[in-house]
């Protein structure tokens, strides 16, 4: 039956023609294709595709390979990006990247593409190894930049040193502003970096000549004739800092409502302040250093939280005049004498570098827990002599103790914040007296132990 059906669909003449053609083709000699066609290589394939690109596309390809390789990107990542950008297969992208790395004299690292028969996985492993060896250490690079930036950064005592404001009137106003900023930050769960950067911005703004035209006469700034209170400017600067540092900053209406101003007026003030500061928003803060110093230690997260608690408590230190220069190093003493107002601060925290304050917070945090407070790994990571932070550690302890004691009669936003469960209730910690720390040899194994052990009895009573 199937033969009859086949005859109806395909007549015999069709099969006869096919058979005749097949017999004719058998007599024709085959071409030697091995000699007539060139041998294909991976480099040839990559070069042909490359030469079909436009000049602009070639520049994009070269820039991609060079920039990603120099910045330490993995080879697999570069191949995927090239394949996605130019809509080609991963195999062709691998060949192109390897070929261009060999041809180009500027790309680094290079791939030694010796033979088309060499395993591509072996070449890939070689390139990844060379890329890893030439990769930059960005954490060290950022750390070095922060150290340079902190040397030229404004401090809170610069306002007094340059004669911008008097201590007696300005210090209470500033204290209220710092408390308001920390309260707002705790309420909306802002980062510590955001609040500390806002304090730096406030110092930076007050040192500008145009600050007098913005602030009112009750702000404590000499010659101020504007219409905005110091608190309003401080909250607006905190909003600027939150937009720069936070992923999801609070709404503008939240800041305006806290400062008791309309959103429209607050937006205008924001543009004015940014224009006056020339959009200079880079800062070097202690919060930047504490994370690096903590990574150098093999300790629990509690150490980091306690260090941050000590740091935020130090923001509340009062601006006041002092008489003793023994708590300052020679460079700081020279800096104080070169100012218009040669007044000396009572607290070293107002003129200390952020890196030194951060190191002091970590040292004190370890000392409270009875651990070795300045191990070799921390000394290597910070690169700071422990002698330069001896007075800073003592001032940090004094300020933390004062802040926790003040919370008993008057609520402290810092203590309340760190008393929450998310901070392991670190805020409930009651620091002992400094004399108790020395009795329990909290600074053992460091040079601080020798510095503090020679304290006089009168000084111990003061502690």
N, C-alpha and C positions, 0 to 999 in steps of 0.2 A: 504493500500500500504506500509506503513512504517513497518508493522509487517512482511510482506514478505521480505523486505530488511533486517530487523534485523535477520531473520532466516538464510539468506544467509551469513551474516557476522559472527554472533554468533550463532552456532547451539544450540539446546536445551540441549544437554548434558553438555554444559559449564555451563549453568545456573543451571542445576541440581546439578552439583558438588559443585557450590558455595553455593547453598541452604543447601546441606548436610554438608558442612564444617561449615556453620553458626549454624546449629543445634547442631553439636558436640561441638562447642566452648561455647555454652550457658550452657552446663552442667558442664564445667570446672570452679571451683571456682577461683576468682580473687586474685592476690597477694596483701598483705597489704603493699603498697609502702611507706607509711608514716613511717613504722617501719624498713623496709629493707634499705632505703636510709638515709644518714645523712642530718640533716637540714642545708641548705646553709646560710652562713653569708657573709657579705661584706669583713670582715677581713680575712676569710678563702680564699676567692677568690683572694684577694690581695697578701696574703702570698704564695699561690700556684704559682702565676705568678712570684713572687719575687724569689722563690727558684729555678725556672727554669733558671734564668739568670746566666751568667758566673760571675766569681769573678770580672773581669774588668768592666763588665756592672753594677754590684752592686755598685762598687766604684764610677762610674760616676753618678749613680742615687743619692747616698748619698751626693756627693759633690754638685750636682745641687740643691737639696732641702735645704742643709745647707747654701750654699753661697747665693742663691737668697733670702732666708728667712732672713738671717742676714743683708743683704743689703737693706731690706725694700721693696722687690718686692711684688706686690699684689698676693694673692693666686691664682686668676684666671690665672694670667700670668704664675706662676709656673706650674699649671696643664696643660696649653696649651703647654708649652715647653717640659714637660715630655711626653705628648701624642705624640708630633711631633718627639721627639728624639727616642722613642722606638716603634713608629708606633702602638699605642694602642688607644682605644677609650677614650674619655674625661671622661666617667663615671668610667672606670677602673683606669685611671690616678688619678682621685680625690680620689678613695678608697686607692690607693697605697700611695699617698702623705700623706693623713690623717693617715694611718696605720703606716708608717715609722716615722712620726712626734711623734706618741704616743710611739712607741717602742724605738726609739733612745733617748739616754740621753744627746746628745750633741746638737741636733737641737733646735732652738728657733725661734719663739714661738711654743709651742706644742698644739695639738688638743686633747681635752678630748673626746675620742671616746667611749662613755659609752654604747651605745646599737645600734644594727643594725637597729632597728626600728626608731631611731631618724632621723629627717629630715636632709638630707645632706646640704640643704640650710642654716639651722640653724647653723650647724657645720662650714660651710664656712664663715658665718657672724662672728662667734666667732673668728675664726682664723684671719680674716682680721682685726678685731678690735685689737687683740693682736699684730699683725704685725705692724699696724700703731702706736701703743703706743711704740713699741721698735725700731722704725725707727730712723736712725742717721740723724742729721742735718748737711748735707754736706757743706752748705754755711758757717756755723760757723766754721766747721773744716778747710775749705780752708782759711778763714779769719785769724784764729790762725796761720796757716802755713805761710801765707804771712807776718804776724807780726814778726815771728821768722826769716824768710829769709831776711827781709829788714835790720835787725841789723848787718848782716855780708856781705851785698852787697856793691860792689864797687861804689864810687861816682866820679864825675868829678874832685873834689878837691883832691882826693887821688893821682892823677897824679902829682900835684904840691907838695903835702905834702910829698910824698916819694922821691922827687927829680928826677923824671923821665924826666921832662921837665921844662923849664923856662917859666914864664908867658908871658914875652915880645914877645917871638918868637912863642910859641905854641898857645897862646890864639887866635890870628888872623887866624891861620891855622884851628884850631878847629871850629871857628865860620863859616868859609866857608864850612866845612864839614857838620855841622848841617843844614845850609841853603840848601845845596845840597841834603841831605837826606830828609828833609821836602818837598822840591820841587818835588823830585821823588815820594815820598809817595802820595802827593796830585795829581800828574799827573796820577798815576796808581791806585788811590783810595785804598791805603793800610790802614789797621786799625791803630788807634792811638797806640794801644798796640804794634804793629809790629815796629813802628818807635821808641817808647820809649825803647823797649827791645833792639833794635839795638844800641842805645846810651849806654845802660848798657854794652852790649857786647864789644863795642869799648873801654870803660873804663877798662873792664876786660882784654882785649887784651893788651892794652898799659902798664899795670902793670906787664906783663910777661917779663922774662929776654930775651926771644927770639924775642921780638918785634923789637929790634934794628937791627937784621939781616934781617928783612923784609922791614922796612921803610927806605926811602932815607934820606939823610942829610938835606933836605929842609923841613922835616916834623915838626921840632921843638923839636924832642925827642933827648935827650943828648946821644951822641955816636952812633947815627943811621948810618948804612952803607949799607942798602939794596938797592933795585931798585924800590920799589913801593911807589908812593906818598900817603900821608895820605888820600886823597880823594878816591883813588882806593880801599884802604883797608876798608874805611868806607862804600862804596857802596857794596863791597863784603859781609861785615858783615850784611848790610841791606838785601841782598839776602838770607843769612842764616836765618835771623829772619823771613823773609816772608815765607820761606819754612816750618818753625816751627809753625808759627802762622796763616797763611792764608790757606783758603781752596783751592783757585785757585791762587797761586802766579804768578807773571809775568814770562815770559820766561827768561832763562839765557842770551839770546842774548840782551834783553832789558837792563839788568844791565851792560853787557860788553860794549855795544855801548855807554851808558851814561858815563862809566869810560874810554872810548877810548882804549879798550883792546880787544884782540881776545877772542872768547868763550872758546877755548882750554886753554889759559893761565889763564882765569878767573876761570875755573873749577879746575885747579891745585892750584891756590891760595886759593880757597874755602876749598879744602882738607887739605892744610897746616894750615889754621887758625883753622879749627875744631880740628885737631890733637893737636895743641898747647894749645887750651882751654879745651882739654880732653872731648869734647862734652858736656861741662857744659852749658846748655841752659836754665835753670830755672831762672826766674827773678821775682821780686816783684816790680811792677810799680804803679804809681799813677793812671793809667788807670784802673787797677784792682780794686782799692778802690772806685773810683768815682761811678761806677755802684752800688755798695753795699750801699753807702751813699745816693744815689738818691732814691733807693727803700724805704729807711726809711722815706722819705718825701712824703707828699701829695701835690704835685705840678705838674706843667705842664712840658712837655718835653723840653720846652724852657730853663728851669733851667739847665737841663743836658747839652744841647748844649752850653750854655754860659759857663758852668764850663769846658767843654772840650776845648773851645776856649781859655779860660784863661790858661789852662794847656799847650796847644801846644805853646802858646806865651811865656811861661816861659822857654821853651827849648832854646830860643834864647838869654838867659841872658849871658852877656859877663863874661869871666874869668878875674878878676882883683883883685889887692891887696887892702886891706882895713886896717884901723887902729883901729876902734872901736870894742870892744868885747861886747857891751851892747845888740846887736841884737842876741846873742847866749845864750843858756842855759848853766849851769855849766858843764854838761856832754860833750857838743860840744867843750867848751873851753879846757877841759882836753884832748879831742881827738886831737885838733889842736896842742897843746903843746907837745904831745908825738911823733909827726912826725919828720922826718929828717929835713925838712924845716918847721920852725915854723911860716910861713907866715899866715896871716889871710885874708880870702876872703872878698871882699866888698859886696857880695850878699849872703844872707843866703840860697838861693835856691840850691846852689851847695853842701851843706852839710846836708840839711834837709832830713828827712825820707819821702819816697813816700806817706805814709799814712797821714802825716801832710800836705804835699803839696796838696793832694787830698781834704782833709777837708778844707783847705784854699780856694781852688777853689770853692767849694760848698758854703761856707760862703760868699765869695765875690759875687758870682752869685746871691744869695738871697738878699744881701745888695743892689746891683744895681737895683733890681726890687722893692725895698721898702718893702720887706717881712721880717718877723722875721728870722734873719740869722743863729741862732743857737738854734733851738727848742729842746725840751726834747727828742724827738724821734731820732734826729740826734746825740745828745750827748750820748744816750744809745747805738746806733749802732756803733759809732766810739770808744767810751771809751777813748777819748783823752781830756785832759784838754785844755780849750780854751786859757789859758794863754800861752801855748807852741806854739801856732800858731799866736800870735798877730803880730809879726814881719814878719812872712811868708805872712800873708794877705796883709800887706803893701807893701812888695816886689812884690807880684803878681800883685797888682794894678799898681805899678810903671812900671813893665815890659810890662803889657798889654797896658798901655797908650803910652809907647815908641814905641811899635810895630805898633800900629795903626797910630801914627804920622809919623813913618818912611815910611809907605805905601804911603803917599802923594807924596813923592819925589822918593822913590825907592820901587819897587813892593815887597810885602811880600807874600810868598807862603801860610802862615797861614791865613792871612787876606783874600786873594783871595779865598782860599778854603771855608772858612766859610761865604763868601758873596754869595755863590751859593744858589739856591732855596731849594735844598735838606737839607740844614742846616738852613732853615728859615731866611736866610740873616742876621745871627747873626754877621757876620764880618763887617757889616756897622755900628755897635754900636760904639759910641765914648764915652769912659769913662770920667766922670768928674774928676776934681781934688780931691785929698783926703780931702782937706779942705771942699769942697762942700758936700762930703759924711757926714762929721761930722756936718755940718750946718743943713742938713736934717735928722739928727739923724738916720742914716742908720743902726747903730749897737745897736739900742735900745733893752732893755730887755736882754742884755748879759753883761758879764764882760768886753768885748772889749770896750763898751761905756765908762766905767770908765778909762780904760787904755789910750785911745786916747784923752779923754777930757782934760787931764792935759798937753797936748803938749804946748810947748812954742811958741810964735809968730815967732821966727826964724825958727823953724821946720815947721810951717805952710807955710811959704814962700817957703821953700825947696820943700814941697809937691806940 
